[in-house]
């Protein structure tokens, strides 16, 4: 039987994660493409030793890197699966891929996988983090990277998409066990999110996904974001943290989970709001200086 799908994974200094990811997909005998952005560790050698096709491209942001990958990887299969190096395909999800029959998906262009996210070794089960559906598998040439985003790397497909609720992606960035790495990473992300929100406030950036509460997982996220943008800055981080902790039971994730929800649900959003005000003030000062 011909191979129906290929894997694409982005890397940068992922020698901690790449062997784990590759081991989880070995039995599928599918082509693997690695798009690296200049690793200085053993990432590229690990990929080449595995037999993956490696492409090198300078990194600007995740959506643009995925756009490059989809346009330049010599994929020959009808479907492509786009994953991160710190993700692992579980045995249950692998079995679904082994049993994948294209005839059963004749009218489907995309498939959402269910993700389990880990922070400092703990599965973040509550606070809106599970179930968490990501469009990761789609027909090659139909799915594309959403370039309206600067930080989130979301894929978009036209037509029908299915959700695989059982069988999971496990996501755990071991580098984030060092909290200084996590803070530095999200401080950079907050720059991108603040710029993007200012652009949307000024109608310089439009949404790709149609916001619909009862739509696809991507459309539901767009619906929530539309309401988020209308909330007052500095108040919304507190509201969001309260929602995650109380109404979405984040408190049940224990000490490590509460730290994660505080950092990701409150601190990060508060820093974004501060940076939005800084950008708006800078724009005002620049206009007055002219």
C-alpha positions as a Markdown table, in Angstrom:
| # | Residue | x | y | z |
|---|---|---|---|---|
| 1 | Unk | 0.0 | 0.0 | 0.0 |
| 2 | Unk | 1.3 | 3.4 | -0.9 |
| 3 | Unk | 2.2 | 5.9 | 1.8 |
| 4 | Unk | -0.6 | 8.3 | 2.4 |
| 5 | Unk | 1.1 | 11.0 | 4.5 |
| 6 | Unk | 4.4 | 12.7 | 5.3 |
| 7 | Unk | 5.6 | 14.4 | 8.5 |
| 8 | Unk | 7.0 | 17.9 | 8.6 |
| 9 | Unk | 8.7 | 19.1 | 11.8 |
| 10 | Unk | 10.4 | 22.5 | 12.6 |
| 11 | Unk | 13.6 | 22.4 | 14.6 |
| 12 | Unk | 16.1 | 24.7 | 16.3 |
| 13 | Unk | 18.5 | 23.1 | 18.8 |
| 14 | Unk | 16.1 | 20.2 | 19.4 |
| 15 | Unk | 18.6 | 17.4 | 20.3 |
| 16 | Unk | 16.6 | 16.9 | 23.5 |
| 17 | Unk | 13.3 | 16.4 | 21.7 |
| 18 | Unk | 13.9 | 15.2 | 18.2 |
| 19 | Unk | 14.9 | 11.6 | 19.1 |
| 20 | Unk | 11.8 | 11.3 | 21.2 |
| 21 | Unk | 9.6 | 12.6 | 18.3 |
| 22 | Unk | 11.3 | 10.4 | 15.7 |
| 23 | Unk | 11.0 | 7.3 | 17.8 |
| 24 | Unk | 7.3 | 7.9 | 18.1 |
| 25 | Unk | 6.7 | 7.8 | 14.3 |
| 26 | Unk | 9.3 | 5.3 | 13.2 |
| 27 | Unk | 6.8 | 2.4 | 12.9 |
| 28 | Unk | 4.7 | 4.4 | 10.5 |
| 29 | Unk | 7.3 | 4.3 | 7.7 |
| 30 | Unk | 6.3 | 7.7 | 6.5 |
| 31 | Unk | 8.6 | 10.3 | 4.9 |
| 32 | Unk | 9.9 | 12.9 | 7.4 |
| 33 | Unk | 11.0 | 16.4 | 6.5 |
| 34 | Unk | 12.8 | 18.6 | 9.0 |
| 35 | Unk | 13.0 | 22.3 | 8.5 |
| 36 | Unk | 15.8 | 23.6 | 10.7 |
| 37 | Unk | 16.6 | 27.3 | 11.4 |
| 38 | Unk | 20.3 | 27.0 | 12.1 |
| 39 | Unk | 20.7 | 24.6 | 15.0 |
| 40 | Unk | 24.2 | 24.6 | 16.6 |
| 41 | Unk | 23.7 | 21.3 | 18.5 |
| 42 | Unk | 23.2 | 17.8 | 17.1 |
| 43 | Unk | 19.7 | 18.3 | 15.7 |
| 44 | Unk | 20.6 | 18.1 | 12.0 |
| 45 | Unk | 22.8 | 15.0 | 12.4 |
| 46 | Unk | 20.0 | 13.3 | 14.4 |
| 47 | Unk | 17.5 | 14.0 | 11.6 |
| 48 | Unk | 19.9 | 12.9 | 8.8 |
| 49 | Unk | 20.8 | 9.7 | 10.7 |
| 50 | Unk | 17.1 | 8.9 | 10.9 |
| 51 | Unk | 16.8 | 9.4 | 7.2 |
| 52 | Unk | 14.8 | 12.6 | 7.2 |
| 53 | Unk | 15.1 | 15.2 | 4.5 |
| 54 | Unk | 16.5 | 18.3 | 6.0 |
| 55 | Unk | 15.9 | 21.9 | 4.7 |
| 56 | Unk | 17.5 | 25.0 | 6.3 |
| 57 | Unk | 15.7 | 28.3 | 6.5 |
| 58 | Unk | 16.3 | 31.4 | 8.6 |
| 59 | Unk | 13.6 | 31.8 | 11.2 |
| 60 | Unk | 11.4 | 34.9 | 11.4 |
| 61 | Unk | 8.3 | 33.6 | 13.1 |
| 62 | Unk | 6.4 | 30.3 | 13.2 |
| 63 | Unk | 3.7 | 31.0 | 10.7 |
| 64 | Unk | 6.2 | 32.1 | 8.1 |
| 65 | Unk | 8.5 | 29.1 | 8.8 |
| 66 | Unk | 5.5 | 26.8 | 8.3 |
| 67 | Unk | 4.6 | 28.6 | 5.1 |
| 68 | Unk | 8.2 | 28.0 | 3.8 |
| 69 | Unk | 8.0 | 24.3 | 4.9 |
| 70 | Unk | 4.7 | 23.7 | 3.0 |
| 71 | Unk | 6.0 | 25.4 | -0.1 |
| 72 | Unk | 9.5 | 23.9 | -0.2 |
| 73 | Unk | 9.4 | 20.4 | 1.3 |
| 74 | Unk | 9.2 | 17.9 | -1.7 |
| 75 | Unk | 6.1 | 16.2 | -0.3 |
| 76 | Unk | 4.8 | 13.4 | -2.6 |
| 77 | Unk | 2.0 | 12.1 | -0.4 |
| 78 | Unk | -1.6 | 13.3 | -0.5 |
| 79 | Unk | -1.7 | 14.2 | 3.2 |
| 80 | Unk | 0.8 | 15.9 | 5.4 |
| 81 | Unk | 1.1 | 16.0 | 9.2 |
| 82 | Unk | 2.8 | 19.1 | 10.7 |
| 83 | Unk | 4.1 | 18.6 | 14.2 |
| 84 | Unk | 6.5 | 20.3 | 16.6 |
| 85 | Unk | 9.8 | 18.7 | 17.7 |
| 86 | Unk | 8.6 | 18.6 | 21.4 |
| 87 | Unk | 5.6 | 16.6 | 20.5 |
| 88 | Unk | 5.2 | 12.8 | 20.7 |
| 89 | Unk | 2.7 | 10.6 | 18.8 |
| 90 | Unk | 1.1 | 8.2 | 21.4 |
| 91 | Unk | 0.5 | 4.6 | 20.6 |
| 92 | Unk | -3.3 | 5.2 | 20.3 |
| 93 | Unk | -2.8 | 8.0 | 17.8 |
| 94 | Unk | -0.3 | 5.9 | 15.9 |
| 95 | Unk | -2.8 | 3.1 | 15.6 |
| 96 | Unk | -5.3 | 5.6 | 14.1 |
| 97 | Unk | -2.7 | 6.6 | 11.6 |
| 98 | Unk | -1.9 | 3.0 | 10.8 |
| 99 | Unk | -5.6 | 2.3 | 10.1 |
| 100 | Unk | -6.0 | 5.5 | 8.1 |
| 101 | Unk | -8.0 | 4.8 | 5.0 |
| 102 | Unk | -8.3 | 7.6 | 2.5 |
| 103 | Unk | -11.5 | 6.3 | 1.2 |
| 104 | Unk | -13.1 | 7.0 | 4.5 |
| 105 | Unk | -12.1 | 10.7 | 4.3 |
| 106 | Unk | -13.0 | 11.4 | 0.7 |
| 107 | Unk | -14.8 | 14.5 | 1.6 |
| 108 | Unk | -12.5 | 15.6 | 4.4 |
| 109 | Unk | -9.6 | 18.1 | 3.9 |
| 110 | Unk | -8.3 | 18.3 | 7.5 |
| 111 | Unk | -8.0 | 16.4 | 10.8 |
| 112 | Unk | -7.7 | 17.8 | 14.3 |
| 113 | Unk | -5.5 | 16.0 | 16.8 |
| 114 | Unk | -6.2 | 16.1 | 20.6 |
| 115 | Unk | -3.2 | 17.4 | 22.5 |
| 116 | Unk | -2.0 | 16.8 | 26.1 |
| 117 | Unk | 0.2 | 19.6 | 27.3 |
| 118 | Unk | 2.8 | 19.1 | 30.0 |
| 119 | Unk | 4.6 | 21.7 | 32.2 |
| 120 | Unk | 7.5 | 20.7 | 34.4 |
| 121 | Unk | 6.5 | 17.1 | 34.1 |
| 122 | Unk | 2.8 | 17.6 | 34.9 |
| 123 | Unk | -0.1 | 17.1 | 32.6 |
| 124 | Unk | -2.1 | 20.3 | 32.5 |
| 125 | Unk | -5.6 | 18.7 | 32.5 |
| 126 | Unk | -7.7 | 21.6 | 33.4 |
| 127 | Unk | -8.0 | 25.4 | 32.9 |
| 128 | Unk | -9.2 | 24.9 | 29.3 |
| 129 | Unk | -6.1 | 22.9 | 28.3 |
| 130 | Unk | -7.8 | 19.6 | 27.7 |
| 131 | Unk | -9.3 | 18.6 | 25.4 |
| 132 | Unk | -7.3 | 20.9 | 23.1 |
| 133 | Unk | -7.7 | 20.3 | 19.4 |
| 134 | Unk | -5.1 | 21.3 | 16.8 |
| 135 | Unk | -5.4 | 21.1 | 13.1 |
| 136 | Unk | -2.3 | 19.0 | 12.3 |
| 137 | Unk | -3.1 | 16.7 | 9.4 |
| 138 | Unk | -4.5 | 18.0 | 6.1 |
| 139 | Unk | -4.4 | 17.4 | 2.3 |
| 140 | Unk | -1.1 | 18.7 | 0.9 |
| 141 | Unk | -1.7 | 21.7 | -1.2 |
| 142 | Unk | -5.1 | 22.6 | 0.5 |
| 143 | Unk | -4.0 | 23.3 | 4.0 |
| 144 | Unk | -1.8 | 26.4 | 4.6 |
| 145 | Unk | -0.2 | 28.4 | 7.3 |
| 146 | Unk | -2.2 | 31.4 | 8.6 |
| 147 | Unk | 0.1 | 34.3 | 7.9 |
| 148 | Unk | -2.3 | 36.7 | 9.7 |
| 149 | Unk | -0.8 | 35.4 | 12.9 |
| 150 | Unk | 2.6 | 36.5 | 14.2 |
| 151 | Unk | 3.0 | 34.1 | 17.1 |
| 152 | Unk | 0.5 | 31.2 | 16.9 |
| 153 | Unk | 1.2 | 28.7 | 14.1 |
| 154 | Unk | -2.3 | 27.8 | 13.1 |
| 155 | Unk | -3.1 | 25.9 | 9.9 |
| 156 | Unk | -6.2 | 26.5 | 7.8 |
| 157 | Unk | -8.1 | 24.3 | 5.4 |
| 158 | Unk | -11.1 | 25.0 | 3.2 |
| 159 | Unk | -13.9 | 22.4 | 3.3 |
| 160 | Unk | -14.7 | 19.8 | 5.9 |
| 161 | Unk | -12.4 | 18.9 | 8.8 |
| 162 | Unk | -12.7 | 15.9 | 11.2 |
| 163 | Unk | -11.8 | 15.8 | 14.9 |
| 164 | Unk | -9.9 | 12.8 | 16.3 |
| 165 | Unk | -10.8 | 12.9 | 20.0 |
| 166 | Unk | -9.0 | 9.7 | 21.0 |
| 167 | Unk | -5.3 | 9.1 | 20.6 |
| 168 | Unk | -3.2 | 12.0 | 21.6 |
| 169 | Unk | -0.2 | 14.2 | 20.9 |
| 170 | Unk | 1.9 | 14.6 | 24.0 |
| 171 | Unk | 3.6 | 18.0 | 24.1 |
| 172 | Unk | 6.4 | 18.7 | 26.6 |
| 173 | Unk | 9.2 | 21.2 | 26.1 |
| 174 | Unk | 11.9 | 20.0 | 28.4 |
| 175 | Unk | 13.8 | 23.3 | 28.0 |
| 176 | Unk | 10.9 | 25.0 | 29.8 |
| 177 | Unk | 11.8 | 23.1 | 33.0 |
| 178 | Unk | 14.2 | 26.0 | 33.3 |
| 179 | Unk | 11.8 | 28.9 | 34.2 |
| 180 | Unk | 14.3 | 31.5 | 32.9 |
| 181 | Unk | 13.9 | 29.9 | 29.4 |
| 182 | Unk | 10.1 | 29.9 | 29.7 |
| 183 | Unk | 10.1 | 33.6 | 30.7 |
| 184 | Unk | 12.5 | 34.7 | 28.0 |
| 185 | Unk | 10.5 | 32.8 | 25.4 |
| 186 | Unk | 7.2 | 34.2 | 26.4 |
| 187 | Unk | 8.6 | 37.7 | 26.8 |
| 188 | Unk | 9.5 | 37.5 | 23.1 |
| 189 | Unk | 6.1 | 36.1 | 22.2 |
| 190 | Unk | 4.5 | 39.0 | 24.1 |
| 191 | Unk | 6.2 | 41.4 | 21.7 |
| 192 | Unk | 4.6 | 39.6 | 18.7 |
| 193 | Unk | 1.2 | 39.4 | 20.3 |
| 194 | Unk | 1.2 | 43.1 | 21.2 |
| 195 | Unk | 2.2 | 44.1 | 17.7 |
| 196 | Unk | -0.4 | 42.0 | 16.2 |
| 197 | Unk | -3.2 | 43.3 | 18.5 |
| 198 | Unk | -2.2 | 46.9 | 17.7 |
| 199 | Unk | -2.3 | 46.1 | 14.0 |
| 200 | Unk | -5.8 | 44.7 | 14.4 |
| 201 | Unk | -6.9 | 47.7 | 16.4 |
| 202 | Unk | -5.9 | 49.8 | 13.5 |
| 203 | Unk | -7.4 | 47.5 | 10.9 |
| 204 | Unk | -3.9 | 46.6 | 9.5 |
| 205 | Unk | -4.4 | 42.9 | 10.1 |
| 206 | Unk | -7.5 | 40.9 | 9.4 |
| 207 | Unk | -8.6 | 37.5 | 10.7 |
| 208 | Unk | -8.4 | 34.4 | 8.4 |
| 209 | Unk | -10.8 | 32.2 | 10.3 |
| 210 | Unk | -14.5 | 33.1 | 10.5 |
| 211 | Unk | -15.5 | 33.4 | 14.2 |
| 212 | Unk | -18.2 | 30.9 | 15.1 |
| 213 | Unk | -18.8 | 29.5 | 18.5 |
| 214 | Unk | -20.4 | 26.3 | 17.1 |
| 215 | Unk | -17.8 | 26.0 | 14.3 |
| 216 | Unk | -14.5 | 24.1 | 14.1 |
| 217 | Unk | -12.0 | 24.4 | 16.9 |
| 218 | Unk | -10.2 | 27.1 | 15.0 |
| 219 | Unk | -13.4 | 29.0 | 14.4 |
| 220 | Unk | -14.3 | 28.8 | 18.1 |
| 221 | Unk | -10.9 | 30.1 | 19.1 |
| 222 | Unk | -11.4 | 33.0 | 16.7 |
| 223 | Unk | -14.8 | 33.7 | 18.3 |
| 224 | Unk | -13.2 | 33.8 | 21.8 |
| 225 | Unk | -10.4 | 36.1 | 20.5 |
| 226 | Unk | -12.9 | 38.5 | 19.0 |
| 227 | Unk | -14.5 | 39.0 | 22.4 |
| 228 | Unk | -11.1 | 39.1 | 24.1 |
| 229 | Unk | -10.1 | 42.1 | 22.0 |
| 230 | Unk | -13.2 | 44.0 | 23.2 |
| 231 | Unk | -12.4 | 43.5 | 26.9 |
| 232 | Unk | -10.6 | 46.4 | 28.7 |
| 233 | Unk | -6.8 | 46.0 | 29.0 |
| 234 | Unk | -5.4 | 45.1 | 32.4 |
| 235 | Unk | -8.8 | 43.8 | 33.5 |
| 236 | Unk | -8.9 | 40.9 | 31.0 |
| 237 | Unk | -5.8 | 39.1 | 32.4 |
| 238 | Unk | -7.5 | 38.9 | 35.8 |
| 239 | Unk | -10.8 | 37.7 | 34.3 |
| 240 | Unk | -9.0 | 35.1 | 32.2 |
| 241 | Unk | -7.0 | 33.8 | 35.1 |
| 242 | Unk | -10.1 | 33.6 | 37.2 |
| 243 | Unk | -12.0 | 31.7 | 34.5 |
| 244 | Unk | -9.1 | 29.2 | 34.1 |
| 245 | Unk | -8.7 | 28.7 | 37.9 |
| 246 | Unk | -12.3 | 28.6 | 39.0 |
| 247 | Unk | -14.7 | 27.9 | 36.2 |
| 248 | Unk | -12.3 | 25.6 | 34.2 |
| 249 | Unk | -11.0 | 24.0 | 37.4 |
| 250 | Unk | -7.4 | 24.9 | 37.0 |
| 251 | Unk | -7.0 | 24.8 | 40.7 |
| 252 | Unk | -7.2 | 21.0 | 40.4 |
| 253 | Unk | -3.9 | 20.9 | 38.5 |
| 254 | Unk | -2.0 | 21.2 | 41.7 |
| 255 | Unk | 0.9 | 23.5 | 42.6 |
| 256 | Unk | 2.7 | 23.1 | 39.3 |
| 257 | Unk | -0.5 | 23.6 | 37.4 |
| 258 | Unk | -1.4 | 26.7 | 39.3 |
| 259 | Unk | 2.0 | 28.2 | 38.5 |
| 260 | Unk | 1.5 | 27.4 | 34.8 |
| 261 | Unk | -2.0 | 29.0 | 34.7 |
| 262 | Unk | -0.7 | 32.1 | 36.5 |
| 263 | Unk | 2.2 | 32.5 | 34.2 |
| 264 | Unk | 0.5 | 31.7 | 31.0 |
| 265 | Unk | -3.0 | 32.9 | 31.8 |
| 266 | Unk | -2.2 | 36.1 | 33.8 |
| 267 | Unk | 1.4 | 37.2 | 33.7 |
| 268 | Unk | 1.8 | 36.7 | 29.9 |
| 269 | Unk | -1.5 | 38.5 | 29.1 |
| 270 | Unk | -0.6 | 41.4 | 31.5 |
| 271 | Unk | 2.8 | 41.9 | 29.8 |
| 272 | Unk | 1.0 | 42.0 | 26.4 |
| 273 | Unk | -1.3 | 44.7 | 27.7 |
| 274 | Unk | 1.6 | 46.7 | 29.0 |
| 275 | Unk | 3.4 | 46.4 | 25.7 |
| 276 | Unk | 0.3 | 47.4 | 23.7 |
| 277 | Unk | 0.1 | 50.7 | 25.7 |
| 278 | Unk | 3.8 | 51.2 | 25.1 |
| 279 | Unk | 3.4 | 50.7 | 21.3 |
| 280 | Unk | 0.4 | 53.1 | 21.2 |
| 281 | Unk | 2.2 | 55.7 | 23.2 |
| 282 | Unk | 5.3 | 55.4 | 20.9 |
| 283 | Unk | 3.0 | 55.9 | 17.8 |
| 284 | Unk | 1.5 | 59.0 | 19.4 |
| 285 | Unk | 4.9 | 60.4 | 20.3 |
| 286 | Unk | 6.1 | 59.8 | 16.7 |
| 287 | Unk | 3.1 | 61.6 | 15.2 |
| 288 | Unk | 3.7 | 64.6 | 17.5 |
| 289 | Unk | 7.4 | 64.7 | 16.6 |
| 290 | Unk | 6.6 | 65.0 | 12.9 |
